[in-house]
Amino acid sequence: MRTEAQGLGDWGEREVALKVPCQICHRKKLTPLEDSFPSLDLICKGCGSYLAQVKTVTVAASKVNVRPSLIRGAGWNPLQTQMAIGSMRDLYVVGAIKGEAGHELAWIDRVPGPALLANAHIYEKRIAKIHGGKRLHPMFNIRLGDLPAACLITVFGEPPEA
């Protein structure tokens, strides 16, 4: 059974797939990948070449122009591998306003993969307890607030406040 956080992530992936074209072939053919792809959430079914990661965060309806300064990421080891080989993929950050009937899309921002690689200092390692606290697992946070503003591209909704 999916957790609430996983359900929110699935929703964010679907929103990006519906509203954002592929950065290579420019067609709206982005499709969510299965859960077995660490740090990758979308692939373009049109060209097969574009891969991206999606992180979805809940935002207050009164603060839709404010972006979070910190986002919780996933596995540290896949991230380290991607950095080591210089293959960072684009990151989409989705803002979701929680409502009584589900979520409403506030905005979608894109951070190009090369910008992530050039600003690797925004990633910080953390240790998470998983499987009911029985196991410790290396994970990462993304300090989005430390990213230069020019690296954050709003592709849907209003851009962040300056």
DAKAMO-V582865 format. One record per residue. N is the residue number from 1. SS is DSSP state (hx for helix, st for strand, lp for the rest). NEAR is the number of other C-alpha atoms within 12 Angstrom. D_CENTER is the distance of its C-alpha to the mean C-alpha in Angstrom with 2 decimals. Layout:
# DAKAMO-V582865
n=N ss=SS near=NEAR d_center=D_CENTER
n=N ss=SS near=NEAR d_center=D_CENTER
This chain:
# DAKAMO-V582865
n=1 ss=lp near=6 d_center=21.66
n=2 ss=lp near=11 d_center=18.00
n=3 ss=lp near=9 d_center=17.24
n=4 ss=hx near=15 d_center=16.25
n=5 ss=hx near=19 d_center=12.81
n=6 ss=hx near=19 d_center=12.42
n=7 ss=hx near=19 d_center=13.88
n=8 ss=hx near=27 d_center=11.51
n=9 ss=hx near=33 d_center=8.53
n=10 ss=hx near=30 d_center=10.98
n=11 ss=hx near=31 d_center=11.79
n=12 ss=hx near=39 d_center=8.46
n=13 ss=hx near=38 d_center=8.48
n=14 ss=hx near=30 d_center=12.10
n=15 ss=hx near=35 d_center=11.80
n=16 ss=hx near=41 d_center=9.89
n=17 ss=hx near=31 d_center=12.50
n=18 ss=hx near=22 d_center=15.23
n=19 ss=hx near=25 d_center=14.77
n=20 ss=lp near=34 d_center=13.42
n=21 ss=lp near=28 d_center=15.75
n=22 ss=lp near=29 d_center=15.36
n=23 ss=lp near=29 d_center=15.53
n=24 ss=lp near=21 d_center=18.47
n=25 ss=lp near=18 d_center=20.69
n=26 ss=lp near=17 d_center=19.58
n=27 ss=lp near=21 d_center=20.05
n=28 ss=lp near=24 d_center=17.98
n=29 ss=lp near=27 d_center=17.83
n=30 ss=st near=34 d_center=14.19
n=31 ss=st near=33 d_center=14.39
n=32 ss=st near=29 d_center=12.38
n=33 ss=lp near=25 d_center=13.51
n=34 ss=lp near=14 d_center=15.35
n=35 ss=lp near=17 d_center=14.22
n=36 ss=lp near=11 d_center=16.19
n=37 ss=lp near=18 d_center=13.81
n=38 ss=lp near=25 d_center=12.28
n=39 ss=lp near=34 d_center=8.93
n=40 ss=lp near=33 d_center=9.15
n=41 ss=lp near=36 d_center=8.42
n=42 ss=st near=42 d_center=10.21
n=43 ss=st near=36 d_center=13.55
n=44 ss=st near=29 d_center=15.98
n=45 ss=lp near=22 d_center=19.14
n=46 ss=lp near=19 d_center=21.09
n=47 ss=lp near=19 d_center=21.12
n=48 ss=lp near=19 d_center=19.48
n=49 ss=lp near=18 d_center=18.31
n=50 ss=lp near=33 d_center=14.79
n=51 ss=st near=35 d_center=11.87
n=52 ss=st near=38 d_center=8.14
n=53 ss=st near=40 d_center=5.00
n=54 ss=st near=44 d_center=2.75
n=55 ss=st near=42 d_center=2.54
n=56 ss=st near=42 d_center=5.98
n=57 ss=st near=39 d_center=8.77
n=58 ss=st near=33 d_center=12.43
n=59 ss=st near=26 d_center=14.44
n=60 ss=lp near=20 d_center=18.22
n=61 ss=hx near=18 d_center=19.92
n=62 ss=hx near=11 d_center=22.00
n=63 ss=hx near=18 d_center=19.21
n=64 ss=lp near=26 d_center=16.96
n=65 ss=lp near=24 d_center=17.50
n=66 ss=lp near=24 d_center=16.31
n=67 ss=lp near=34 d_center=12.84
n=68 ss=lp near=29 d_center=12.19
n=69 ss=lp near=21 d_center=13.43
n=70 ss=lp near=21 d_center=11.77
n=71 ss=st near=30 d_center=8.62
n=72 ss=st near=29 d_center=9.47
n=73 ss=st near=35 d_center=8.17
n=74 ss=st near=34 d_center=10.14
n=75 ss=st near=28 d_center=13.11
n=76 ss=hx near=25 d_center=14.60
n=77 ss=hx near=20 d_center=16.89
n=78 ss=hx near=22 d_center=14.67
n=79 ss=hx near=32 d_center=12.87
n=80 ss=hx near=24 d_center=16.46
n=81 ss=hx near=16 d_center=17.63
n=82 ss=hx near=23 d_center=15.18
n=83 ss=hx near=24 d_center=16.25
n=84 ss=hx near=13 d_center=19.83
n=85 ss=hx near=12 d_center=20.09
n=86 ss=lp near=17 d_center=18.32
n=87 ss=lp near=24 d_center=15.83
n=88 ss=lp near=29 d_center=12.38
n=89 ss=lp near=31 d_center=10.32
n=90 ss=st near=33 d_center=8.49
n=91 ss=st near=39 d_center=4.92
n=92 ss=st near=43 d_center=4.35
n=93 ss=st near=43 d_center=4.39
n=94 ss=st near=43 d_center=6.85
n=95 ss=st near=43 d_center=10.03
n=96 ss=st near=37 d_center=12.26
n=97 ss=st near=26 d_center=15.93
n=98 ss=st near=22 d_center=17.58
n=99 ss=st near=14 d_center=20.93
n=100 ss=lp near=7 d_center=23.82
n=101 ss=lp near=7 d_center=23.20
n=102 ss=st near=15 d_center=19.43
n=103 ss=st near=27 d_center=16.52
n=104 ss=st near=26 d_center=16.77
n=105 ss=st near=33 d_center=14.20
n=106 ss=st near=35 d_center=14.43
n=107 ss=st near=36 d_center=12.25
n=108 ss=st near=38 d_center=9.47
n=109 ss=st near=41 d_center=8.89
n=110 ss=st near=37 d_center=8.40
n=111 ss=st near=34 d_center=8.98
n=112 ss=lp near=30 d_center=11.28
n=113 ss=hx near=28 d_center=11.52
n=114 ss=hx near=20 d_center=14.99
n=115 ss=hx near=27 d_center=14.05
n=116 ss=hx near=33 d_center=11.81
n=117 ss=hx near=27 d_center=14.86
n=118 ss=hx near=19 d_center=17.28
n=119 ss=lp near=26 d_center=15.76
n=120 ss=hx near=27 d_center=15.31
n=121 ss=hx near=20 d_center=16.88
n=122 ss=hx near=24 d_center=13.70
n=123 ss=st near=30 d_center=12.97
n=124 ss=st near=25 d_center=15.33
n=125 ss=st near=23 d_center=16.60
n=126 ss=st near=20 d_center=17.41
n=127 ss=st near=20 d_center=19.45
n=128 ss=st near=21 d_center=18.62
n=129 ss=st near=13 d_center=21.29
n=130 ss=st near=14 d_center=20.58
n=131 ss=lp near=9 d_center=23.02
n=132 ss=lp near=9 d_center=24.62
n=133 ss=lp near=10 d_center=24.89
n=134 ss=lp near=9 d_center=26.89
n=135 ss=st near=11 d_center=24.70
n=136 ss=st near=14 d_center=22.86
n=137 ss=st near=19 d_center=19.75
n=138 ss=st near=21 d_center=18.06
n=139 ss=st near=26 d_center=14.42
n=140 ss=st near=27 d_center=12.45
n=141 ss=st near=28 d_center=11.27
n=142 ss=st near=31 d_center=9.63
n=143 ss=lp near=23 d_center=12.36
n=144 ss=hx near=33 d_center=10.83
n=145 ss=hx near=22 d_center=14.42
n=146 ss=hx near=23 d_center=15.86
n=147 ss=lp near=26 d_center=14.20
n=148 ss=lp near=20 d_center=16.91
n=149 ss=hx near=21 d_center=16.63
n=150 ss=hx near=18 d_center=17.41
n=151 ss=hx near=24 d_center=14.16
n=152 ss=lp near=30 d_center=12.12
n=153 ss=st near=26 d_center=12.96
n=154 ss=st near=27 d_center=13.10
n=155 ss=st near=27 d_center=13.32
n=156 ss=st near=24 d_center=14.18
n=157 ss=st near=23 d_center=16.01
n=158 ss=lp near=20 d_center=17.59
n=159 ss=lp near=22 d_center=16.53
n=160 ss=lp near=25 d_center=16.31
n=161 ss=lp near=13 d_center=19.70
n=162 ss=lp near=12 d_center=21.19
